[in-house]
Amino acid sequence: MRLILLGPPGAGKGTQAKRLVDRHGIVQLSTGDMLRAAVAAETPVGLKAKDIMGRGDLVPDEIVIEIISQRIDEPDCARGFILDGFPRTVAQADALDHLLKEKGLALDVVVEIKVDEAILLSRIAQRASETPGAVREDDTAETLKRRLAVYREQTAPLIDYYGRRGLLRTVDGMQSIDEVTADIDEVLARMAA
Ligand code: ADP
């Protein structure tokens, strides 16, 4: 199974991806996690990405496309994968399309986790005030607003992009974590049927 989780920052993509990993034995490919690891290890990619990520902007398409392309070739991806945080632009989606075709693979489904942005902002502010130490450097109110704006401008067009291809399914991300998981499971079960 190869699927994409789509949704704004704070929608719960990472949480849901981890649950899918446990249930379906497929891997989670999070470009955010991979980039943060590169930043921590001070690799050339990390050094380039650090300030861009700190501002809440997107790192250049060619960097993330290269990272994903290499990662998909690793043996643990053979059974399938969940893309979390990728693609984030139409150019990345086109590149993914191309990559998968080249490898003889196809996407099964794109699950959009739909949330109300105003509620999202307060949810994340709440999380920051409850666990100040655990907050990511780019989780401040300021960068979060920037990340949401970037999502609206550059990533939200992918909803139409995959809708036109008949791959999009939407779940209500304002429910509890368990309810969202149940809805995603239902989407996947219908797909298999
Ligand atoms: P969130 O979903 O909470 O916004 P991520 O962990 O997915 O956070 O991403 C954090 C940051 O990493 C983004 O704001 C961006 O700078 C960078 N990033 C992650 N994935 C991509 C991508 N596919 N394209 C460009 N930049 C990315």
Residues whose N, C-alpha, C, O or C-beta is under 5 A from the ligand:
A	BS01	ADP	P9 G10 T31 G32 D33 L35 I52 M53 G56 D57 L58 V59 V64 D84 G85 F86 P87 R88 R147
